Amino acid sequence: MRIARINTKETPVSGDIQDLSLLDPLIAKFKGKKGNLIPLLQGAQELYGFISPDAFEKLARETGIPLSDMFGVATFYAQFRLSPVGKNIIKVCHGTACHVQNAKEISESLEEALKIKDGQTTEDRFFTLESVACLGCCSLAPVMMIGDQTYGKLTGNEAVKIVKNIRLAGNN
């Protein structure tokens, strides 16, 4: 099963102030090397959590890689993010086993509780909700992952309760 990327109507964020000088060692390491585009994008995303328009522009300007090439690669691969993500990324599995066990109920319950759609981030940037093709935990279906913690054999209500507990723990 292939999960389609969600095109939200959000504009990539540029208003957040980023220290673009953090890109300098990354650029120095990969500038002029063959096959440097993906490592540059991965490095930028690791630094900031996503790749901002400002980061794209600096990478293009300092490496000579056309902005259109960078943007084309970043939008092709699902691993790259063009807008900020939450502190906690909730991945809901929609692979075959989870689908059959009603993963849709989990996603819908979380969307309602968090007041966001799949692929979006809460206003406070505490949670990002994502549907994924498979988490490799079929015996625990339906499954969600938050950070490195896996939760299985869920109902929609149980998923919401877990998220509420994480929010409470995070606000203490």
N, C-alpha and C positions, 0 to 999 in steps of 0.2 A: 504494500500500500504506500502510496506517495502522498505526503501531506503538502498541500500547496502553500507557498509563502503568502502571507497576508499582506496586502498592500493597504496600509492605513493611509488616511488622508493627512497624517501629520507631516509637517515639514521637518527635514533633518535639523537638529538643534545646532545653532551656532552661537546662541546667546550665552551659554555657559562659558566662563572664562577658563581656558586651558593653558597650561604652561607648555607652549609648543617647543620650547628648548629641550624638553624631555625626549623629543624625537631625534635630536642631534646625534647621540651615540648610535641609534638604530640606523640612521641614514649613513653615517660613517662606516658602519659594519657592512652594509649591503650595496652602497652606491657603486654602480658600474659592474656589478656581478651579474652573471647570467642567471635567470630565474629568480630575480630578487623581488618581484612584484608581490607575490603571496606572502613571503616572510615580512616584507615591509608593512603590509596591511594587517597581518596577524600581530606584529609588534605594536603597531599604533593602537589596535583594539585592546591589547593587553594593558597598555598604559592608561587608557581612558575609559575602557569598558565599551566603547563604540568608536566609530570613525567619523569624526565631525567634518563638516565642509572645510573648516580651517586646517585640519590635519591633512585632508586630501590635497588642498592647495599647496601647503608647505612641501609635502612629499613630491608632488608634481614639479614644483619649482626647483627643488634642490636635487632631484634625481634625473630630471629630464624625461621621465615617463609621462606620456600624455594623460591628462586628467580623465579623458574619455576611456582610456584603457583601464585605469584604476577603478573608475566607477563601474565599468562593464564587468570586471572581475568581482568586485564587491557585491554587486547586485545579483550575480549569477550563483555564487556560493552562499548557501544558507547560514554558514558559520559567521558571516560578517554582519555587523549591526550598524545601522546608519543613524540610530537615535539611542539615547541613554536607556539603560535597563535598570530594573529595580535591584535593591540589595539582595533580594531573594528571588531566584528564578524558579517558577513552578512549571515543571515539565509534566504534562499529562500524556501518557502513552495512548496512542490510537492504533497500535498494531493489531493484527488479526485477533489474538486472544483477548486483548483489552476491549476491542471493538465489540466482540461477541458478548463480553461481560458488562456492556453498557458504559464504556468510557465517556460517551457523550453526556451522560447524566452528571459525571464528575465535572467536565468542562463547563456545562451549563450552570451548575450550582456555584462553581467558583466565579464565573462571569457575573452572575447575579450578586453574590456576596461582595465581590471586589469592585463592582460597577465598572468593569472593563471588558473588552472583547479579547478573543484569542489574538496574541501577538502584541498586546498593548501593556502599558505600565501604569500602575496607579499614580495619581497626582503627586503623592508624597515619595514616589520612587522606592517604595518599600517592597513591592511585588511586581514581577512581570509574569504573565501567563502565556505559556507556549504549548501547542500541540506538537508532539513528536511522533515519528513513524514507529519507533520501537525502543524500549529501554532494556530489553533483554531479560525481563523478569516475568516471563509468560505464566509460570506456575503461581504467581501472586496476583494475576489479573483480576480486576483492573488496577493499574498502578500509576502513581505519580511520584516524582522526585522533586525535592526542594533542597538545593545545594547538593550535598553528597548523601543525604538521607532518603531512603526509599520507603514508601508507604504502599502496602498492598491490600488486596481484597477489600477495596473501598466502596462506600456508597457516596453519593453526593453530599449528604449531611456529614459524614465522617471527614471528608476532605475539607469541608468548610470549617469544621471544628478544629482540625489540625492547623489550618491557616490562621484562624483566630487566636489560637494558643501561641503561635509563632509571633504574631503581632504583639500580643500582650507581653511576651518575654522580651521582645525587641524594644518595647517602650519603657522598660524598667531600668 
